Amino acid sequence: MADNNDEGHENELALWGAVGGLVGFVLAAKVLSAMGAWGNPLSVVECLILVVLVLAPLIGLVTIARHLHADVVAGKSTKATYWTAMIGISVTALALAGITSIDDIIAMAK
């Protein structure tokens, strides 16, 4: 692997976007369940809330990853620090959404 700190950054952003999207979909599913709106049509406001719930974690994790990557490129941080911080933030976001194992994701799908 070359010393290029920018190598594979787009793939890393896709990874953090996928984690953020998973957190967002779980939050949206839990809110839909709490509202009792699984079988009912949603109002415009409810749809807007669900879109924000899905996109906010995704945008948040990708933004954090971009800022941390910029620090790596600028030499202010190491790649190991980047990965440690991003994994810590992702695990915390997943835990706050109630996902602690793959079984939780399977249970949500049912």
Order of alpha helices (4+ residues) and beta strands (2+ residues): alpha-alpha-alpha-alpha
